[in-house]
Amino acid sequence: KNEVEQSPQNLTAQEGEFITINCSYSVGISALHWLQQHPGGGIVSLFMLSSGKKKHGRLIATINIQEKHSSLHITASHPRDSAVYICAGMGFTDKLIFGTGTRLQVFP
Amino acid sequence: EAQVTQNPRYLITVTGKKLTVTCSQNMNHEYMSWYRQDPGLGLRQIYYSMNVEVTDKGDVPEGYKVSRKEKRNFPLILESPSPNQTSLYFCASSLGTGSNQPQHFGDGTRLSIL
């Protein structure tokens, strides 16, 4: 069992739909990253959070420390949101442990 | 412009021929790290460094070396590359590891070892 699990692995949506990607972790972490990787391969950091909720535009990330669970929400999804979304936990030894990613495709 | 620069972007080479992938950042970041990305396995950390002259093994350090002689540079060295090191490699840096210190990634290096 991976220390960081994401679900679903693949997700398709129609433009405008509300999307949720889940991340559960079984190890102690100091912070959780949400990353976005576009088809061209580049990786961008979306959020880094250790408690509560963060919002940036149409993206919202939440984390529940007690339940060891984080979610990434996309409101009013758009085809340009199509990408692989990756969560990663920063361990207390400063090692980063990645989930295997969620491939999102948003169709017009 | 704040950035993490990796070179080369693409490399095809042969088994056993030593190679170095360079990584440089211009943001005065303390933390630097190398990752490899493989289909079905996702991203995995190879080595990381919290500061100059401090390096630590990640999850898959075998077959790799790193050095951090200067704050801005963190080269990845493959002393004797083998085909199982064919992968997409990313370097990243951040100010630290706190929750308001996101990682900045390089554009990636696609390495093929024949």
Backbone of each chain as ProteinMPNN parsed JSONL, in Angstrom:
{"seq_chain_A": "KNEVEQSPQNLTAQEGEFITINCSYSVGISALHWLQQHPGGGIVSLFMLSSGKKKHGRLIATINIQEKHSSLHITASHPRDSAVYICAGMGFTDKLIFGTGTRLQVFP", "coords_chain_A": {"N_chain_A": [[0.855, -1.186, 0.0], [0.584, 2.183, -0.937], [2.099, 5.031, 0.646], [0.97, 7.463, 0.188], [-2.07, 7.968, -1.214], [-4.083, 8.437, -4.07], [-7.282, 9.336, -5.392], [-9.844, 9.757, -7.874], [-7.977, 7.6, -10.193], [-8.218, 8.255, -12.836], [-10.159, 10.743, -14.442], [-12.947, 12.06, -16.032], [-14.69, 14.877, -17.282], [-17.371, 17.147, -18.013], [-17.213, 20.382, -19.392], [-17.58, 22.971, -17.035], [-18.422, 21.451, -14.911], [-18.208, 20.543, -11.401], [-15.351, 19.488, -9.752], [-13.726, 16.969, -7.856], [-10.806, 15.839, -6.361], [-9.223, 13.352, -4.516], [-6.997, 12.764, -1.739], [-5.268, 10.627, 0.315], [-3.272, 9.909, 3.163], [-0.875, 7.928, 4.902], [1.205, 8.386, 6.556], [3.051, 10.468, 8.894], [2.988, 13.917, 8.258], [4.346, 17.157, 7.532], [3.364, 19.033, 5.858], [1.208, 19.35, 2.985], [1.392, 18.994, -0.494], [-0.158, 20.14, -3.49], [0.14, 19.499, -6.848], [0.352, 20.372, -10.338], [0.511, 18.888, -13.473], [1.012, 19.487, -16.761], [0.213, 18.312, -20.126], [2.547, 18.817, -21.609], [4.509, 18.316, -19.792], [5.636, 19.965, -17.817], [5.784, 20.907, -14.345], [3.804, 22.403, -11.901], [3.454, 24.071, -8.835], [0.51, 24.078, -7.017], [-0.796, 24.346, -4.513], [0.229, 24.503, -1.084], [-0.279, 23.138, 1.947], [-0.936, 22.964, 5.466], [-2.978, 22.932, 7.191], [-6.541, 23.391, 7.376], [-7.879, 25.314, 4.771], [-7.286, 26.419, 1.433], [-7.572, 28.819, -1.183], [-7.489, 29.529, -4.628], [-8.342, 31.357, -7.181], [-10.336, 29.382, -9.215], [-9.738, 27.117, -7.897], [-9.668, 25.063, -5.026], [-8.238, 23.92, -2.064], [-8.32, 21.566, 0.541], [-7.555, 20.326, 3.806], [-7.646, 17.712, 6.189], [-6.299, 17.101, 9.073], [-6.604, 15.251, 11.163], [-8.012, 13.17, 9.986], [-6.23, 12.509, 8.041], [-6.38, 13.337, 5.317], [-6.842, 14.951, 2.215], [-8.35, 17.21, -0.099], [-8.736, 18.298, -3.464], [-10.461, 20.732, -5.124], [-12.099, 21.736, -8.085], [-13.821, 24.334, -9.356], [-16.375, 25.115, -11.748], [-15.219, 23.798, -14.099], [-12.857, 23.728, -16.828], [-11.72, 23.084, -20.187], [-8.958, 23.725, -20.262], [-8.127, 22.991, -17.78], [-7.418, 20.406, -17.943], [-5.165, 17.985, -17.084], [-2.545, 16.324, -15.21], [-2.976, 15.781, -11.817], [-1.27, 15.957, -8.826], [-0.721, 14.815, -5.572], [1.359, 15.342, -2.719], [3.131, 14.444, 0.187], [4.972, 16.195, 2.606], [7.336, 14.81, 4.518], [8.385, 14.519, 7.993], [11.095, 14.304, 7.99], [11.837, 15.84, 5.936], [11.583, 14.642, 3.493], [9.881, 14.112, 0.412], [6.857, 12.606, -0.389], [5.103, 11.072, -2.916], [1.81, 10.864, -4.369], [0.329, 8.806, -6.961], [-0.923, 10.273, -8.864], [-3.672, 11.925, -10.55], [-5.348, 11.725, -13.502], [-6.917, 14.154, -15.272], [-9.441, 14.926, -17.552], [-11.124, 17.389, -19.234], [-13.914, 17.98, -21.091], [-15.207, 19.982, -23.789]], "CA_chain_A": [[0.0, 0.0, 0.0], [1.357, 3.411, -0.991], [1.917, 5.913, 1.802], [0.083, 8.538, -0.271], [-2.986, 7.389, -2.2], [-4.989, 9.391, -4.698], [-8.419, 8.798, -6.141], [-9.648, 8.583, -8.729], [-6.767, 7.643, -11.024], [-8.61, 8.957, -14.054], [-11.41, 11.478, -14.261], [-13.381, 12.862, -17.169], [-15.751, 15.788, -16.885], [-17.841, 18.125, -18.99], [-16.914, 21.771, -19.023], [-18.531, 23.559, -16.096], [-18.668, 20.572, -13.761], [-17.427, 20.655, -10.169], [-14.47, 18.311, -9.706], [-13.024, 16.711, -6.593], [-9.755, 14.817, -6.362], [-8.934, 13.03, -3.125], [-5.651, 12.317, -1.381], [-5.164, 10.118, 1.688], [-1.895, 9.556, 3.481], [-0.796, 7.072, 6.092], [2.397, 8.746, 7.322], [3.025, 11.817, 9.435], [3.527, 14.918, 7.339], [4.333, 18.536, 8.031], [2.591, 19.82, 4.899], [0.794, 18.597, 1.807], [1.456, 19.74, -1.757], [-0.902, 19.785, -4.687], [0.902, 19.887, -8.032], [-0.331, 20.191, -11.617], [1.441, 18.586, -14.567], [0.337, 19.589, -18.048], [0.685, 17.319, -21.101], [3.922, 19.104, -22.012], [5.393, 17.736, -18.796], [6.046, 20.873, -16.75], [5.082, 20.747, -13.075], [3.57, 23.664, -11.21], [2.894, 23.923, -7.501], [-0.772, 24.773, -6.882], [-1.018, 24.662, -3.108], [0.946, 23.785, -0.044], [-1.05, 23.469, 3.145], [-0.76, 22.102, 6.632], [-4.244, 22.898, 7.92], [-7.631, 24.202, 6.862], [-8.339, 25.446, 3.399], [-6.713, 27.511, 0.642], [-8.317, 29.047, -2.424], [-6.812, 30.356, -5.628], [-9.2, 31.357, -8.366], [-11.364, 28.333, -9.189], [-9.181, 25.959, -7.198], [-9.751, 25.07, -3.563], [-7.628, 22.744, -1.443], [-8.613, 21.424, 1.963], [-6.867, 19.231, 4.467], [-8.119, 17.317, 7.508], [-5.118, 16.46, 9.653], [-7.018, 14.093, 11.978], [-8.408, 12.069, 9.091], [-5.137, 12.312, 7.077], [-7.052, 13.399, 4.031], [-6.896, 16.258, 1.559], [-9.099, 17.247, -1.349], [-8.566, 19.414, -4.384], [-11.706, 20.979, -5.837], [-12.07, 22.689, -9.197], [-15.175, 24.798, -9.68], [-16.581, 25.562, -13.142], [-14.068, 23.251, -14.816], [-12.628, 24.196, -18.202], [-10.769, 22.19, -20.869], [-7.564, 24.031, -19.937], [-7.789, 22.343, -16.501], [-6.984, 19.038, -18.241], [-3.786, 17.831, -16.629], [-2.396, 15.345, -14.126], [-2.896, 16.439, -10.521], [-0.456, 15.094, -7.964], [-0.535, 15.266, -4.19], [2.614, 14.865, -2.131], [3.288, 14.789, 1.594], [6.33, 16.5, 3.077], [7.551, 14.122, 5.775], [9.095, 15.281, 9.023], [12.529, 14.267, 7.663], [11.95, 16.694, 4.741], [11.409, 13.865, 2.261], [8.588, 14.306, -0.221], [6.284, 11.323, -0.809], [4.113, 11.437, -3.919], [0.776, 9.994, -4.886], [0.612, 8.459, -8.361], [-1.515, 11.241, -9.765], [-5.023, 11.791, -11.114], [-5.406, 12.308, -14.838], [-8.203, 14.816, -15.496], [-9.754, 15.448, -18.886], [-12.366, 18.161, -19.259], [-14.366, 18.119, -22.48], [-16.083, 21.154, -24.007]], "C_chain_A": [[0.896, 1.243, 0.0], [1.079, 4.261, 0.232], [1.022, 7.102, 1.46], [-0.764, 7.975, -1.41], [-3.896, 8.48, -2.749], [-6.139, 8.666, -5.353], [-9.242, 9.951, -6.7], [-8.332, 8.674, -9.496], [-7.013, 8.42, -12.297], [-9.98, 9.582, -13.844], [-11.722, 12.235, -15.536], [-14.573, 13.694, -16.73], [-16.161, 16.635, -18.076], [-17.501, 19.517, -18.464], [-18.008, 22.306, -18.104], [-18.772, 22.718, -14.858], [-17.745, 20.9, -12.595], [-16.641, 19.356, -10.006], [-13.818, 18.202, -8.342], [-12.016, 15.586, -6.797], [-9.332, 14.615, -4.912], [-7.525, 12.492, -2.921], [-5.662, 11.872, 0.083], [-3.729, 9.691, 1.95], [-1.843, 8.802, 4.803], [0.416, 7.397, 6.965], [2.235, 10.15, 7.887], [3.645, 12.792, 8.456], [3.467, 16.29, 7.991], [3.513, 19.432, 7.104], [2.241, 18.939, 3.714], [0.804, 19.517, 0.585], [0.392, 19.235, -2.717], [-0.153, 20.365, -5.882], [0.063, 19.625, -9.274], [0.736, 19.942, -12.68], [0.667, 18.554, -15.866], [0.936, 18.588, -19.03], [2.114, 17.566, -21.574], [4.951, 18.644, -21.007], [5.779, 18.646, -17.645], [5.181, 20.713, -15.515], [5.006, 22.102, -12.376], [2.981, 23.367, -9.839], [1.608, 24.743, -7.413], [-0.975, 25.259, -5.445], [-0.026, 23.902, -2.246], [0.223, 24.15, 1.245], [-0.814, 22.477, 4.258], [-2.023, 22.057, 7.482], [-5.275, 23.691, 7.135], [-7.815, 24.151, 5.361], [-7.596, 26.597, 2.729], [-7.464, 27.601, -0.668], [-7.488, 29.923, -3.349], [-7.624, 30.275, -6.903], [-10.284, 30.308, -8.237], [-10.906, 27.075, -8.443], [-9.267, 26.149, -5.693], [-9.094, 23.787, -3.056], [-7.963, 22.75, 0.037], [-7.79, 20.277, 2.525], [-7.472, 19.0, 5.842], [-7.003, 16.486, 8.142], [-5.495, 15.19, 10.421], [-7.353, 12.895, 11.106], [-7.323, 11.75, 8.066], [-5.684, 12.287, 5.655], [-7.056, 14.829, 3.511], [-7.71, 16.134, 0.287], [-8.716, 18.476, -2.149], [-9.87, 19.549, -5.169], [-11.45, 21.979, -6.964], [-13.514, 23.067, -9.489], [-15.213, 25.277, -11.131], [-15.427, 25.104, -14.024], [-14.057, 23.676, -16.283], [-11.646, 23.236, -18.87], [-9.299, 22.478, -20.542], [-7.148, 23.485, -18.567], [-7.301, 20.912, -16.724], [-5.49, 18.903, -17.965], [-3.745, 16.637, -15.682], [-2.208, 16.134, -12.83], [-2.268, 15.467, -9.529], [-0.442, 15.664, -6.56], [0.742, 14.647, -3.64], [2.703, 15.338, -0.694], [4.741, 15.086, 1.917], [6.498, 15.859, 4.444], [8.354, 14.97, 6.758], [10.611, 15.201, 8.878], [12.808, 15.056, 6.395], [11.98, 15.91, 3.442], [10.003, 14.093, 1.732], [8.093, 12.964, -0.751], [5.078, 11.622, -1.694], [3.013, 10.394, -4.049], [1.058, 9.75, -6.366], [-0.121, 9.341, -9.358], [-2.926, 10.894, -10.201], [-5.033, 12.484, -12.462], [-6.807, 12.845, -15.088], [-8.317, 15.27, -16.939], [-11.102, 16.147, -18.819], [-12.727, 18.422, -20.712], [-15.305, 19.31, -22.629], [-17.539, 20.728, -24.132]], "O_chain_A": [[1.825, 1.361, 0.799], [-0.017, 4.229, 0.791], [0.39, 7.68, 2.343], [-0.237, 7.557, -2.441], [-4.406, 9.324, -2.013], [-6.001, 7.531, -5.811], [-9.333, 11.007, -6.075], [-7.652, 9.699, -9.455], [-6.145, 9.147, -12.781], [-10.841, 9.025, -13.163], [-10.879, 12.961, -16.062], [-15.371, 13.26, -15.9], [-15.396, 16.816, -19.023], [-17.505, 19.775, -17.26], [-19.198, 22.122, -18.357], [-19.276, 23.224, -13.855], [-16.659, 21.453, -12.77], [-17.198, 18.263, -10.109], [-13.409, 19.199, -7.748], [-12.339, 14.527, -7.335], [-9.112, 15.576, -4.176], [-6.945, 11.858, -3.802], [-6.021, 12.642, 0.974], [-3.054, 9.173, 1.06], [-2.663, 9.017, 5.696], [0.629, 6.758, 7.996], [1.397, 10.925, 7.427], [4.704, 12.525, 7.889], [2.651, 16.546, 8.877], [3.022, 20.478, 7.529], [2.884, 17.919, 3.465], [0.305, 20.641, 0.618], [0.083, 18.044, -2.748], [0.148, 21.558, -5.925], [-0.822, 18.77, -9.271], [1.723, 20.672, -12.78], [-0.215, 17.717, -16.062], [2.03, 18.072, -18.805], [2.822, 16.615, -21.907], [6.14, 18.582, -21.319], [6.208, 18.162, -16.598], [3.99, 20.419, -15.616], [5.99, 22.835, -12.275], [2.108, 22.509, -9.703], [1.605, 25.942, -7.694], [-1.282, 26.427, -5.203], [0.479, 22.838, -2.607], [0.122, 25.325, 1.597], [-0.53, 21.303, 4.02], [-2.13, 21.236, 8.392], [-4.928, 24.554, 6.328], [-7.895, 23.078, 4.762], [-7.309, 27.616, 3.358], [-7.935, 26.596, -1.2], [-6.876, 30.906, -2.933], [-7.603, 29.27, -7.613], [-11.061, 30.321, -7.282], [-11.635, 26.085, -8.382], [-8.986, 27.222, -5.158], [-9.366, 22.7, -3.565], [-7.903, 23.783, 0.703], [-7.384, 19.371, 1.797], [-7.774, 19.945, 6.571], [-6.796, 15.325, 7.79], [-4.796, 14.18, 10.342], [-7.024, 11.755, 11.436], [-7.478, 10.806, 7.291], [-5.471, 11.337, 4.902], [-7.247, 15.784, 4.264], [-7.752, 15.07, -0.33], [-8.416, 19.537, -1.603], [-10.324, 18.596, -5.801], [-10.69, 22.935, -6.811], [-14.331, 22.211, -9.831], [-14.223, 25.775, -11.666], [-14.738, 25.925, -14.628], [-15.097, 23.944, -16.885], [-10.82, 22.633, -18.185], [-8.48, 21.559, -20.547], [-5.967, 23.509, -18.222], [-6.82, 20.273, -15.788], [-4.667, 19.615, -18.541], [-4.77, 16.021, -15.391], [-1.38, 17.042, -12.76], [-2.682, 14.314, -9.413], [-0.183, 16.852, -6.369], [1.147, 13.56, -4.051], [2.392, 16.489, -0.388], [5.636, 14.325, 1.548], [5.887, 16.296, 5.419], [8.924, 15.999, 6.395], [11.34, 15.931, 9.55], [13.898, 14.956, 5.832], [12.359, 16.447, 2.401], [9.053, 14.247, 2.5], [8.811, 12.268, -1.47], [4.154, 12.326, -1.288], [3.246, 9.199, -3.866], [1.918, 10.404, -6.956], [0.04, 9.178, -10.567], [-3.323, 9.728, -10.219], [-4.762, 13.681, -12.559], [-7.773, 12.083, -15.114], [-7.416, 15.912, -17.479], [-12.098, 15.56, -18.396], [-11.949, 19.009, -21.465], [-16.092, 19.616, -21.733], [-18.415, 21.572, -24.317]]}, "seq_chain_B": "EAQVTQNPRYLITVTGKKLTVTCSQNMNHEYMSWYRQDPGLGLRQIYYSMNVEVTDKGDVPEGYKVSRKEKRNFPLILESPSPNQTSLYFCASSLGTGSNQPQHFGDGTRLSIL", "coords_chain_B": {"N_chain_B": [[14.255, 36.701, -14.118], [12.661, 34.47, -11.922], [13.726, 31.195, -11.609], [14.186, 27.619, -12.13], [16.706, 25.901, -13.59], [17.41, 23.304, -15.73], [19.809, 21.201, -17.284], [21.066, 18.754, -19.595], [18.007, 19.111, -21.622], [17.203, 16.939, -23.028], [18.638, 13.724, -23.444], [20.363, 11.143, -24.954], [22.141, 8.291, -24.335], [24.755, 5.861, -23.701], [25.023, 2.734, -21.921], [26.98, 2.84, -18.992], [28.475, 5.126, -19.517], [29.559, 7.894, -17.962], [27.507, 10.548, -16.769], [26.282, 13.886, -16.22], [23.622, 15.747, -14.96], [22.739, 19.017, -14.854], [21.551, 21.397, -12.427], [20.243, 24.477, -11.611], [19.347, 27.224, -9.576], [17.935, 30.499, -9.171], [16.922, 31.782, -6.973], [17.824, 31.909, -4.427], [17.253, 29.732, -2.831], [17.017, 27.393, -0.104], [16.391, 24.661, -0.023], [16.805, 21.936, -2.168], [16.093, 19.492, -4.692], [16.004, 16.278, -6.318], [14.017, 14.418, -8.597], [12.623, 11.481, -10.074], [10.489, 10.439, -12.738], [8.318, 7.938, -13.623], [6.303, 5.935, -15.787], [3.311, 4.756, -14.344], [4.497, 4.625, -11.865], [4.81, 7.139, -10.952], [6.084, 10.175, -9.464], [9.203, 10.068, -7.845], [11.419, 10.6, -5.144], [14.875, 11.263, -5.403], [17.358, 12.327, -4.34], [17.859, 14.863, -1.83], [18.514, 18.182, -0.613], [19.129, 20.183, 2.134], [20.695, 22.357, 2.52], [23.819, 24.016, 1.731], [26.408, 21.673, 1.322], [24.961, 19.731, 2.626], [23.343, 16.797, 2.14], [20.775, 14.372, 1.477], [19.466, 11.043, 1.239], [16.767, 10.151, -0.859], [13.913, 8.261, -1.791], [14.801, 6.593, -3.854], [17.79, 6.351, -4.243], [19.812, 4.777, -5.318], [22.485, 4.288, -7.535], [22.869, 6.892, -8.169], [24.493, 10.072, -7.643], [24.937, 13.114, -5.831], [25.812, 16.581, -5.365], [26.316, 19.465, -3.296], [27.774, 22.052, -3.463], [27.598, 24.718, -3.823], [25.067, 27.12, -3.084], [23.237, 27.604, -5.158], [23.455, 25.547, -7.036], [22.853, 22.116, -7.907], [23.864, 19.426, -8.934], [23.082, 16.325, -10.605], [24.505, 13.211, -10.689], [25.302, 10.476, -12.686], [27.187, 7.858, -12.354], [27.716, 5.415, -13.611], [25.694, 4.836, -15.833], [22.661, 2.93, -16.295], [20.249, 1.01, -18.23], [17.862, 0.92, -16.682], [17.727, 3.374, -15.569], [16.671, 5.045, -17.359], [14.48, 7.619, -17.79], [12.266, 10.339, -16.825], [13.486, 13.231, -15.495], [13.298, 15.517, -12.798], [14.308, 18.557, -11.347], [13.974, 20.469, -8.387], [13.305, 23.343, -6.322], [13.01, 25.075, -3.166], [12.25, 27.611, -0.748], [12.257, 26.608, 1.818], [10.937, 23.985, 3.822], [8.51, 24.524, 4.871], [4.94, 25.243, 5.245], [4.241, 27.368, 3.639], [5.962, 27.463, 1.559], [6.367, 26.782, -1.415], [7.363, 24.323, -3.887], [9.509, 24.896, -6.647], [9.72, 23.873, -9.899], [12.043, 22.575, -12.297], [12.136, 22.307, -15.937], [12.414, 19.695, -16.644], [14.297, 16.742, -17.545], [14.743, 14.539, -20.088], [15.925, 11.398, -20.103], [17.583, 8.876, -21.846], [18.904, 5.719, -21.665], [20.838, 3.556, -23.377]], "CA_chain_B": [[13.086, 35.834, -13.879], [12.922, 33.387, -10.978], [13.566, 29.919, -12.297], [15.056, 26.475, -11.93], [17.18, 25.552, -14.935], [18.033, 21.993, -15.861], [20.442, 20.902, -18.569], [20.309, 19.056, -20.818], [16.586, 18.768, -21.603], [17.099, 15.587, -23.58], [19.934, 13.077, -23.618], [20.422, 9.713, -25.254], [23.522, 7.876, -24.139], [24.924, 4.408, -23.617], [25.321, 2.163, -20.616], [28.319, 2.957, -18.442], [29.137, 6.404, -19.824], [29.207, 8.844, -16.899], [26.857, 11.785, -17.198], [25.834, 14.821, -15.191], [22.524, 16.65, -15.276], [22.918, 20.175, -13.979], [20.372, 22.098, -11.933], [20.626, 25.745, -11.02], [18.216, 28.095, -9.233], [18.374, 31.879, -8.925], [15.996, 32.331, -5.977], [18.471, 31.803, -3.11], [16.534, 28.72, -2.078], [17.808, 26.484, 0.727], [16.039, 23.258, -0.294], [16.813, 21.491, -3.571], [15.766, 18.076, -4.723], [15.891, 15.605, -7.604], [12.974, 13.413, -8.693], [12.431, 10.823, -11.354], [9.081, 10.135, -12.995], [8.187, 6.775, -14.492], [4.889, 5.559, -15.98], [2.777, 3.815, -13.369], [5.15, 4.776, -10.554], [4.727, 8.53, -10.544], [7.307, 10.869, -9.076], [9.904, 9.531, -6.674], [12.532, 11.464, -4.78], [16.167, 10.585, -5.508], [18.165, 12.965, -3.305], [17.5, 16.224, -1.52], [19.536, 18.932, 0.126], [18.553, 21.274, 2.918], [21.588, 23.513, 2.473], [25.146, 23.714, 1.186], [27.156, 20.569, 1.93], [24.049, 18.813, 3.317], [22.497, 16.054, 1.209], [20.153, 13.186, 2.065], [18.861, 10.13, 0.281], [15.327, 10.029, -0.965], [13.43, 6.878, -1.859], [15.47, 5.797, -4.891], [19.103, 6.96, -4.476], [20.818, 3.84, -5.851], [22.984, 4.585, -8.875], [22.969, 8.347, -8.342], [25.23, 10.889, -6.683], [24.662, 14.549, -5.919], [26.678, 17.422, -4.544], [25.778, 20.812, -3.077], [28.947, 22.853, -3.075], [27.129, 26.099, -3.808], [23.644, 27.137, -2.812], [22.405, 27.669, -6.352], [23.63, 24.402, -7.928], [22.624, 20.796, -7.314], [23.959, 18.493, -10.053], [22.793, 14.894, -10.441], [25.568, 12.482, -11.38], [25.138, 9.037, -12.898], [28.58, 7.433, -12.578], [27.699, 4.317, -14.577], [24.25, 4.723, -16.122], [22.131, 1.66, -16.805], [18.942, 1.229, -18.884], [16.756, 1.157, -15.741], [17.719, 4.789, -15.201], [15.924, 5.775, -18.382], [13.373, 8.224, -17.055], [12.12, 11.794, -16.886], [14.04, 13.741, -14.241], [12.978, 16.892, -12.441], [14.944, 19.219, -10.22], [13.081, 21.454, -7.794], [13.876, 24.065, -5.187], [12.082, 25.874, -2.372], [12.898, 28.376, 0.31], [12.419, 25.652, 2.904], [9.93, 22.921, 3.727], [7.309, 24.953, 5.572], [3.708, 25.141, 4.47], [4.107, 28.487, 2.709], [7.191, 27.465, 0.766], [6.123, 25.803, -2.479], [8.493, 23.89, -4.702], [9.598, 25.385, -8.021], [10.28, 22.771, -10.667], [12.635, 22.763, -13.602], [11.325, 21.819, -17.053], [12.587, 18.258, -16.796], [15.33, 16.191, -18.432], [14.383, 13.19, -20.52], [17.168, 10.642, -20.234], [17.456, 7.518, -22.388], [20.162, 4.971, -21.547], [20.725, 2.389, -24.278]], "C_chain_B": [[13.49, 34.691, -12.956], [12.72, 32.048, -11.673], [14.538, 28.872, -11.805], [15.428, 25.977, -13.326], [17.897, 24.216, -14.906], [18.661, 21.872, -17.233], [21.136, 19.554, -18.512], [18.825, 18.751, -20.653], [16.365, 17.349, -22.113], [18.513, 15.019, -23.72], [19.727, 11.606, -23.9], [21.891, 9.314, -25.142], [23.567, 6.363, -23.973], [25.277, 3.981, -22.198], [26.769, 2.385, -20.233], [29.026, 4.274, -18.688], [28.662, 7.468, -18.83], [28.535, 10.093, -17.45], [26.426, 12.606, -15.982], [24.69, 15.652, -15.736], [22.629, 17.823, -14.301], [21.575, 20.769, -13.587], [20.83, 23.362, -11.242], [19.377, 26.563, -10.729], [18.748, 29.477, -8.847], [17.523, 32.572, -7.866], [16.558, 32.27, -4.557], [17.761, 30.791, -2.21], [17.473, 27.801, -1.318], [17.634, 25.035, 0.26], [16.084, 22.995, -1.794], [16.66, 19.983, -3.602], [15.746, 17.572, -6.154], [14.823, 14.519, -7.517], [13.086, 12.722, -10.043], [10.954, 10.444, -11.484], [8.991, 9.021, -14.017], [6.724, 6.402, -14.609], [4.455, 4.516, -14.953], [3.365, 3.942, -11.981], [5.09, 6.21, -10.057], [6.087, 9.126, -10.236], [7.91, 10.213, -7.841], [11.145, 10.373, -6.422], [13.836, 10.675, -4.788], [17.085, 11.047, -4.377], [17.591, 14.345, -3.033], [18.584, 16.857, -0.659], [18.878, 20.099, 0.845], [19.422, 22.522, 2.883], [22.925, 23.075, 1.885], [25.822, 22.64, 2.022], [26.28, 19.613, 2.742], [23.179, 18.12, 2.279], [21.963, 14.809, 1.903], [19.513, 12.343, 0.986], [17.355, 10.226, 0.331], [14.943, 8.564, -1.023], [14.188, 5.996, -2.838], [16.866, 6.335, -5.205], [20.117, 6.071, -5.195], [21.185, 4.211, -7.28], [23.163, 6.063, -9.154], [23.882, 8.952, -7.277], [24.806, 12.329, -6.877], [25.741, 15.286, -5.134], [26.02, 18.78, -4.398], [26.916, 21.674, -2.536], [28.597, 24.345, -3.02], [25.624, 26.061, -3.633], [22.81, 27.011, -4.077], [22.439, 26.399, -7.203], [23.475, 23.062, -7.219], [22.669, 19.766, -8.447], [23.647, 17.054, -9.658], [23.785, 14.123, -11.308], [25.202, 11.004, -11.475], [26.524, 8.521, -13.297], [28.657, 6.339, -13.65], [26.246, 4.015, -14.932], [23.871, 3.348, -16.657], [20.731, 1.912, -17.375], [17.799, 1.472, -17.905], [16.755, 2.587, -15.169], [17.151, 5.671, -16.313], [14.654, 6.308, -17.743], [13.29, 9.708, -17.371], [12.521, 12.334, -15.502], [13.656, 15.203, -14.034], [13.825, 17.328, -11.255], [13.953, 20.24, -9.677], [13.788, 22.148, -6.644], [12.761, 24.789, -4.449], [12.868, 26.591, -1.288], [13.204, 27.471, 1.5], [11.378, 24.579, 2.723], [8.662, 23.276, 4.491], [6.109, 25.026, 4.658], [3.458, 26.347, 3.572], [5.313, 28.606, 1.799], [7.081, 26.421, -0.339], [7.388, 25.471, -3.243], [8.371, 24.497, -6.11], [10.341, 24.32, -8.825], [10.98, 23.267, -11.926], [11.758, 22.125, -14.667], [11.472, 20.319, -17.31], [13.698, 17.901, -17.767], [14.915, 14.771, -18.784], [15.655, 12.445, -20.881], [16.873, 9.251, -20.784], [18.822, 6.862, -22.335], [20.026, 3.685, -22.362], [21.683, 1.274, -23.87]], "O_chain_B": [[14.509, 34.032, -13.164], [11.666, 31.798, -12.258], [15.549, 29.166, -11.167], [14.555, 25.67, -14.138], [18.858, 24.02, -14.161], [18.125, 22.371, -18.223], [21.74, 19.223, -17.492], [18.427, 18.185, -19.634], [15.448, 16.654, -21.676], [19.454, 15.733, -24.068], [19.009, 10.912, -23.18], [22.765, 9.915, -25.767], [22.55, 5.678, -24.089], [25.766, 4.773, -21.392], [27.678, 2.154, -21.031], [30.088, 4.513, -18.113], [27.504, 7.887, -18.861], [28.949, 10.629, -18.478], [26.237, 12.085, -14.883], [24.773, 16.195, -16.837], [22.611, 17.64, -13.084], [20.591, 20.659, -14.319], [21.71, 23.323, -10.382], [18.45, 26.594, -11.539], [19.835, 29.616, -8.286], [17.413, 33.798, -7.857], [15.844, 32.549, -3.594], [17.678, 30.969, -0.995], [18.561, 27.465, -1.788], [18.603, 24.282, 0.162], [15.487, 23.724, -2.586], [17.044, 19.284, -2.664], [15.503, 18.334, -7.089], [14.722, 13.8, -6.523], [13.574, 13.294, -11.018], [10.269, 10.17, -10.499], [9.51, 9.131, -15.127], [5.973, 6.533, -13.642], [5.147, 3.523, -14.727], [2.799, 3.425, -11.018], [5.296, 6.469, -8.871], [7.114, 8.63, -10.698], [7.195, 9.85, -6.907], [11.829, 10.801, -7.352], [13.907, 9.567, -4.256], [17.53, 10.241, -3.56], [16.923, 14.93, -3.886], [19.432, 16.185, -0.072], [18.163, 20.898, 0.24], [18.95, 23.619, 3.181], [23.126, 21.899, 1.582], [25.815, 22.683, 3.252], [26.804, 18.771, 3.472], [22.371, 18.766, 1.611], [22.604, 14.258, 2.797], [19.075, 12.851, -0.047], [16.748, 10.361, 1.393], [15.572, 7.724, -0.381], [14.218, 4.776, -2.674], [17.11, 6.743, -6.341], [21.162, 6.551, -5.632], [20.316, 4.419, -8.126], [23.564, 6.448, -10.253], [24.023, 8.423, -6.174], [24.367, 12.718, -7.96], [26.478, 14.692, -4.347], [25.256, 19.203, -5.266], [27.002, 21.974, -1.346], [29.205, 25.12, -2.282], [24.978, 25.077, -3.993], [21.765, 26.361, -4.057], [21.539, 26.189, -8.016], [23.908, 22.895, -6.079], [21.622, 19.283, -8.878], [23.912, 16.626, -8.534], [23.887, 14.359, -12.511], [24.841, 10.37, -10.483], [26.973, 8.719, -14.426], [29.558, 6.344, -14.49], [25.645, 3.075, -14.412], [24.639, 2.697, -17.365], [20.098, 2.913, -17.04], [16.844, 2.167, -18.254], [15.88, 2.949, -14.383], [17.156, 6.897, -16.209], [13.846, 5.543, -17.218], [14.128, 10.259, -18.085], [11.96, 11.936, -14.481], [13.685, 16.011, -14.963], [14.03, 16.58, -10.299], [13.175, 20.813, -10.439], [14.738, 21.62, -6.067], [11.709, 25.081, -5.017], [13.995, 26.222, -0.96], [14.271, 27.559, 2.107], [10.974, 24.285, 1.598], [7.824, 22.407, 4.732], [6.235, 24.888, 3.441], [2.505, 26.321, 2.794], [5.65, 29.691, 1.326], [7.623, 25.322, -0.227], [8.353, 26.235, -3.247], [7.281, 24.594, -6.673], [11.451, 23.92, -8.472], [10.563, 24.25, -12.54], [10.759, 21.48, -14.352], [10.731, 19.747, -18.11], [14.002, 18.656, -18.691], [14.757, 13.916, -17.914], [16.364, 12.8, -21.823], [16.021, 8.535, -20.258], [19.789, 7.382, -22.892], [19.19, 2.833, -22.058], [21.72, 0.226, -24.515]]}, "name": "protein", "num_of_chains": 2, "seq": "KNEVEQSPQNLTAQEGEFITINCSYSVGISALHWLQQHPGGGIVSLFMLSSGKKKHGRLIATINIQEKHSSLHITASHPRDSAVYICAGMGFTDKLIFGTGTRLQVFPEAQVTQNPRYLITVTGKKLTVTCSQNMNHEYMSWYRQDPGLGLRQIYYSMNVEVTDKGDVPEGYKVSRKEKRNFPLILESPSPNQTSLYFCASSLGTGSNQPQHFGDGTRLSIL"}
